[in-house]
């Protein structure tokens, strides 16, 4: 497997427009527990994934995340330019299989992308968003050095348990990244 970004345990590579990569995303997004804070646990169909999720991944910024030792697909991490922020901003995200949860792998991949974002890509500020009730994702953001910015409310196409508490935004500036690494 050709890789473009590695950590101690992970190999991250850009997604390709192949059926094999689509199959990986379909498998990931078919797990109700993985989709709990996205669709309320409703697995997405292959057609929905192809038209919505996968189409968004292909222009770039989404990295298929694999375990280096075995090549096992774990999920994805992303870092995409964000026009809604000050200066040169990007948004960080991740979605991993349940078998990868609680092992520090989301944090490890996110830290690698933060380093790439503030280094090679020259971003000034990186944000990440999740539901207020998604404690696991919030923990990853905090471990990566991002700080709580705000709680906000948006209309989503799916009812998700806990959505009445809103979503949260966390952020990290390049200055803070360099100061606290």
Secondary structure as GFF3:
##gff-version 3
##sequence-region A 1 181
A	DSSP	beta_strand	5	6	.	.	.	ID=ss1
A	DSSP	beta_strand	10	14	.	.	.	ID=ss2
A	DSSP	alpha_helix	19	29	.	.	.	ID=ss3
A	DSSP	alpha_helix	36	39	.	.	.	ID=ss4
A	DSSP	alpha_helix	46	48	.	.	.	ID=ss5
A	DSSP	pi_helix	49	54	.	.	.	ID=ss6
A	DSSP	alpha_helix	55	58	.	.	.	ID=ss7
A	DSSP	beta_strand	62	67	.	.	.	ID=ss8
A	DSSP	beta_strand	73	81	.	.	.	ID=ss9
A	DSSP	beta_strand	89	96	.	.	.	ID=ss10
A	DSSP	three_ten_helix	98	100	.	.	.	ID=ss11
A	DSSP	alpha_helix	105	118	.	.	.	ID=ss12
A	DSSP	beta_strand	125	131	.	.	.	ID=ss13
A	DSSP	alpha_helix	135	143	.	.	.	ID=ss14
A	DSSP	beta_strand	147	152	.	.	.	ID=ss15
A	DSSP	three_ten_helix	163	165	.	.	.	ID=ss16
A	DSSP	beta_strand	167	173	.	.	.	ID=ss17
A	DSSP	alpha_helix	174	180	.	.	.	ID=ss18
###
